Amino acid sequence: MFRKLFESLSLKSRKPIVHIDSALLKGASVDSSDPGIQPIDVNLQQGPSQSWIDHAYPLKQVVIEIHGSAQTTLGHLIAELDQVFLKLIKGETVGERSDGVVTHKYAYQEQVAGPSFFVEPVAFHPEAPTAGQALFVRLQGTRHSNFPDINNLIASVMNEINSKKTSGSAHDDDFGYSFALVCAPNLN
C-alpha cells in the first residue's frame, strides 16, 4: 500500500507534452535515411502574416512634413512640430500652415489598408529638399491604437531630435514612429 502511494507521489512530470507549430514557419521534416544536407521548408512570404493583418489592420497613420529656410534653427522645427502636436491633441486631423519662414502640413488617416511604414526595419529616407531643410515624421498605430497614443509618439521624436539624431525609428510591429531631418545639399 505504501509502495503505491510512494509511486503516485514520485517526481513524474505532470505537465502534458504539447507540440505547438510556429505561426510564422511551417514545420520542417528531416529524412533520417539520408543524414546529409536536408532541405527545410520555410515561409518565405514577405510582409505580415494573414493572422496579423486580421488582428492589426486597418492601420492608423499620421504623416507630418515641416519645411524651413536655410536660416531656420532646429529649435524652430521642434517648435513647429510642437504646434502640430497641439493641433492633433485638439482632434484636428488635417492641416497646414506657413508663416513665410516655416511651413507644416499633416494628415491623419484612420483606415489605412497598408502597407505599414515599418516594412523596412530602418527609418525611411525622404528626398532632400531643394532649399532649406525639412523634418519628416511618420506615426503609426494598429486598429487597436487610439489617437492620443499615436500622437504621444511625437514626444519621443522630439527627444531624439534634441539628442542630435537626424533620423530614427522605433516600433513594435506596426505601432511606432520614424523620422528624418534632411537638409538641402548646399547646406551640408
TORKOL-4160 file (C-alpha; in steps of 0.2 Angstrom, whole numbers, padded with zeros to 4 digits, m for minus):
188
<pt num="1" X="0000" Y="0000" Z="0000"/>
<pt num="2" X="0014" Y="0012" Z="0004"/>
<pt num="3" X="0023" Y="0007" Z="m0012"/>
<pt num="4" X="0008" Y="0013" Z="m0022"/>
<pt num="5" X="0007" Y="0029" Z="m0013"/>
<pt num="6" X="0025" Y="0032" Z="m0015"/>
<pt num="7" X="0024" Y="0029" Z="m0034"/>
<pt num="8" X="0010" Y="0041" Z="m0035"/>
<pt num="9" X="0020" Y="0055" Z="m0027"/>
<pt num="10" X="0036" Y="0052" Z="m0037"/>
<pt num="11" X="0043" Y="0066" Z="m0047"/>
<pt num="12" X="0035" Y="0062" Z="m0063"/>
<pt num="13" X="0031" Y="0077" Z="m0074"/>
<pt num="14" X="0013" Y="0081" Z="m0073"/>
<pt num="15" X="0013" Y="0093" Z="m0087"/>
<pt num="16" X="0007" Y="0086" Z="m0104"/>
<pt num="17" X="0018" Y="0087" Z="m0118"/>
<pt num="18" X="0011" Y="0099" Z="m0131"/>
<pt num="19" X="0018" Y="0102" Z="m0148"/>
<pt num="20" X="0014" Y="0119" Z="m0155"/>
<pt num="21" X="0019" Y="0124" Z="m0173"/>
<pt num="22" X="0025" Y="0141" Z="m0176"/>
<pt num="23" X="0013" Y="0153" Z="m0184"/>
<pt num="24" X="0027" Y="0160" Z="m0195"/>
<pt num="25" X="0036" Y="0145" Z="m0201"/>
<pt num="26" X="0030" Y="0128" Z="m0207"/>
<pt num="27" X="0036" Y="0113" Z="m0199"/>
<pt num="28" X="0052" Y="0106" Z="m0205"/>
<pt num="29" X="0054" Y="0087" Z="m0208"/>
<pt num="30" X="0071" Y="0078" Z="m0209"/>
<pt num="31" X="0073" Y="0062" Z="m0219"/>
<pt num="32" X="0083" Y="0051" Z="m0207"/>
<pt num="33" X="0088" Y="0039" Z="m0220"/>
<pt num="34" X="0100" Y="0052" Z="m0228"/>
<pt num="35" X="0109" Y="0062" Z="m0214"/>
<pt num="36" X="0117" Y="0074" Z="m0227"/>
<pt num="37" X="0110" Y="0091" Z="m0231"/>
<pt num="38" X="0092" Y="0092" Z="m0229"/>
<pt num="39" X="0080" Y="0105" Z="m0236"/>
<pt num="40" X="0070" Y="0114" Z="m0224"/>
<pt num="41" X="0053" Y="0122" Z="m0229"/>
<pt num="42" X="0052" Y="0140" Z="m0223"/>
<pt num="43" X="0039" Y="0153" Z="m0226"/>
<pt num="44" X="0047" Y="0165" Z="m0237"/>
<pt num="45" X="0031" Y="0176" Z="m0238"/>
<pt num="46" X="0036" Y="0194" Z="m0237"/>
<pt num="47" X="0026" Y="0205" Z="m0226"/>
<pt num="48" X="0014" Y="0202" Z="m0212"/>
<pt num="49" X="0005" Y="0185" Z="m0209"/>
<pt num="50" X="m0014" Y="0184" Z="m0213"/>
<pt num="51" X="m0017" Y="0182" Z="m0194"/>
<pt num="52" X="m0008" Y="0198" Z="m0190"/>
<pt num="53" X="m0017" Y="0208" Z="m0204"/>
<pt num="54" X="m0033" Y="0201" Z="m0197"/>
<pt num="55" X="m0028" Y="0207" Z="m0179"/>
<pt num="56" X="m0020" Y="0224" Z="m0183"/>
<pt num="57" X="m0026" Y="0231" Z="m0199"/>
<pt num="58" X="m0033" Y="0243" Z="m0205"/>
<pt num="59" X="m0019" Y="0254" Z="m0198"/>
<pt num="60" X="m0019" Y="0272" Z="m0192"/>
<pt num="61" X="m0006" Y="0284" Z="m0199"/>
<pt num="62" X="0000" Y="0302" Z="m0196"/>
<pt num="63" X="0011" Y="0310" Z="m0209"/>
<pt num="64" X="0019" Y="0326" Z="m0204"/>
<pt num="65" X="0031" Y="0337" Z="m0215"/>
<pt num="66" X="0039" Y="0353" Z="m0209"/>
<pt num="67" X="0049" Y="0364" Z="m0220"/>
<pt num="68" X="0061" Y="0378" Z="m0216"/>
<pt num="69" X="0073" Y="0390" Z="m0224"/>
<pt num="70" X="0092" Y="0388" Z="m0223"/>
<pt num="71" X="0091" Y="0400" Z="m0208"/>
<pt num="72" X="0078" Y="0390" Z="m0198"/>
<pt num="73" X="0086" Y="0383" Z="m0182"/>
<pt num="74" X="0082" Y="0366" Z="m0175"/>
<pt num="75" X="0073" Y="0374" Z="m0161"/>
<pt num="76" X="0061" Y="0382" Z="m0174"/>
<pt num="77" X="0057" Y="0365" Z="m0182"/>
<pt num="78" X="0054" Y="0357" Z="m0165"/>
<pt num="79" X="0043" Y="0372" Z="m0160"/>
<pt num="80" X="0033" Y="0369" Z="m0176"/>
<pt num="81" X="0032" Y="0350" Z="m0173"/>
<pt num="82" X="0025" Y="0355" Z="m0156"/>
<pt num="83" X="0012" Y="0366" Z="m0164"/>
<pt num="84" X="0007" Y="0351" Z="m0175"/>
<pt num="85" X="0006" Y="0340" Z="m0159"/>
<pt num="86" X="m0006" Y="0353" Z="m0151"/>
<pt num="87" X="m0017" Y="0353" Z="m0166"/>
<pt num="88" X="m0018" Y="0334" Z="m0166"/>
<pt num="89" X="m0022" Y="0334" Z="m0147"/>
<pt num="90" X="m0037" Y="0345" Z="m0151"/>
<pt num="91" X="m0043" Y="0332" Z="m0164"/>
<pt num="92" X="m0038" Y="0341" Z="m0180"/>
<pt num="93" X="m0034" Y="0328" Z="m0192"/>
<pt num="94" X="m0028" Y="0338" Z="m0207"/>
<pt num="95" X="m0020" Y="0355" Z="m0208"/>
<pt num="96" X="m0006" Y="0366" Z="m0215"/>
<pt num="97" X="0001" Y="0382" Z="m0210"/>
<pt num="98" X="0015" Y="0394" Z="m0216"/>
<pt num="99" X="0022" Y="0410" Z="m0208"/>
<pt num="100" X="0034" Y="0413" Z="m0223"/>
<pt num="101" X="0049" Y="0405" Z="m0214"/>
<pt num="102" X="0042" Y="0388" Z="m0208"/>
<pt num="103" X="0028" Y="0378" Z="m0216"/>
<pt num="104" X="0020" Y="0362" Z="m0210"/>
<pt num="105" X="0007" Y="0350" Z="m0216"/>
<pt num="106" X="0000" Y="0335" Z="m0208"/>
<pt num="107" X="m0013" Y="0322" Z="m0211"/>
<pt num="108" X="m0021" Y="0308" Z="m0200"/>
<pt num="109" X="m0029" Y="0293" Z="m0209"/>
<pt num="110" X="m0039" Y="0281" Z="m0199"/>
<pt num="111" X="m0042" Y="0267" Z="m0211"/>
<pt num="112" X="m0026" Y="0263" Z="m0220"/>
<pt num="113" X="m0026" Y="0246" Z="m0228"/>
<pt num="114" X="m0007" Y="0246" Z="m0229"/>
<pt num="115" X="0007" Y="0245" Z="m0232"/>
<pt num="116" X="0015" Y="0248" Z="m0215"/>
<pt num="117" X="0028" Y="0262" Z="m0213"/>
<pt num="118" X="0038" Y="0248" Z="m0205"/>
<pt num="119" X="0040" Y="0236" Z="m0218"/>
<pt num="120" X="0059" Y="0240" Z="m0218"/>
<pt num="121" X="0067" Y="0239" Z="m0201"/>
<pt num="122" X="0076" Y="0256" Z="m0203"/>
<pt num="123" X="0070" Y="0274" Z="m0204"/>
<pt num="124" X="0064" Y="0280" Z="m0221"/>
<pt num="125" X="0075" Y="0291" Z="m0231"/>
<pt num="126" X="0065" Y="0305" Z="m0240"/>
<pt num="127" X="0072" Y="0316" Z="m0254"/>
<pt num="128" X="0082" Y="0331" Z="m0248"/>
<pt num="129" X="0073" Y="0347" Z="m0251"/>
<pt num="130" X="0080" Y="0359" Z="m0265"/>
<pt num="131" X="0082" Y="0373" Z="m0252"/>
<pt num="132" X="0082" Y="0374" Z="m0234"/>
<pt num="133" X="0079" Y="0359" Z="m0223"/>
<pt num="134" X="0064" Y="0348" Z="m0219"/>
<pt num="135" X="0058" Y="0337" Z="m0205"/>
<pt num="136" X="0048" Y="0322" Z="m0210"/>
<pt num="137" X="0038" Y="0312" Z="m0196"/>
<pt num="138" X="0028" Y="0296" Z="m0198"/>
<pt num="139" X="0017" Y="0289" Z="m0184"/>
<pt num="140" X="0008" Y="0273" Z="m0185"/>
<pt num="141" X="m0004" Y="0263" Z="m0174"/>
<pt num="142" X="m0014" Y="0247" Z="m0176"/>
<pt num="143" X="m0033" Y="0247" Z="m0177"/>
<pt num="144" X="m0032" Y="0244" Z="m0158"/>
<pt num="145" X="m0022" Y="0260" Z="m0155"/>
<pt num="146" X="m0031" Y="0276" Z="m0150"/>
<pt num="147" X="m0027" Y="0293" Z="m0157"/>
<pt num="148" X="m0019" Y="0300" Z="m0142"/>
<pt num="149" X="m0007" Y="0286" Z="m0140"/>
<pt num="150" X="m0002" Y="0288" Z="m0158"/>
<pt num="151" X="0000" Y="0307" Z="m0156"/>
<pt num="152" X="0011" Y="0304" Z="m0140"/>
<pt num="153" X="0024" Y="0297" Z="m0150"/>
<pt num="154" X="0029" Y="0314" Z="m0156"/>
<pt num="155" X="0037" Y="0317" Z="m0139"/>
<pt num="156" X="0049" Y="0303" Z="m0142"/>
<pt num="157" X="0053" Y="0310" Z="m0159"/>
<pt num="158" X="0057" Y="0327" Z="m0151"/>
<pt num="159" X="0068" Y="0319" Z="m0138"/>
<pt num="160" X="0078" Y="0310" Z="m0152"/>
<pt num="161" X="0080" Y="0326" Z="m0162"/>
<pt num="162" X="0085" Y="0335" Z="m0146"/>
<pt num="163" X="0099" Y="0322" Z="m0143"/>
<pt num="164" X="0106" Y="0327" Z="m0160"/>
<pt num="165" X="0099" Y="0312" Z="m0170"/>
<pt num="166" X="0095" Y="0316" Z="m0188"/>
<pt num="167" X="0084" Y="0301" Z="m0191"/>
<pt num="168" X="0077" Y="0287" Z="m0181"/>
<pt num="169" X="0064" Y="0274" Z="m0180"/>
<pt num="170" X="0056" Y="0265" Z="m0165"/>
<pt num="171" X="0042" Y="0252" Z="m0167"/>
<pt num="172" X="0034" Y="0236" Z="m0161"/>
<pt num="173" X="0027" Y="0228" Z="m0176"/>
<pt num="174" X="0015" Y="0241" Z="m0183"/>
<pt num="175" X="0015" Y="0253" Z="m0168"/>
<pt num="176" X="0028" Y="0267" Z="m0168"/>
<pt num="177" X="0037" Y="0281" Z="m0177"/>
<pt num="178" X="0050" Y="0286" Z="m0189"/>
<pt num="179" X="0058" Y="0302" Z="m0193"/>
<pt num="180" X="0071" Y="0311" Z="m0204"/>
<pt num="181" X="0078" Y="0328" Z="m0203"/>
<pt num="182" X="0086" Y="0332" Z="m0220"/>
<pt num="183" X="0095" Y="0347" Z="m0227"/>
<pt num="184" X="0097" Y="0354" Z="m0245"/>
<pt num="185" X="0113" Y="0348" Z="m0252"/>
<pt num="186" X="0120" Y="0366" Z="m0252"/>
<pt num="187" X="0118" Y="0366" Z="m0233"/>
<pt num="188" X="0128" Y="0350" Z="m0229"/>
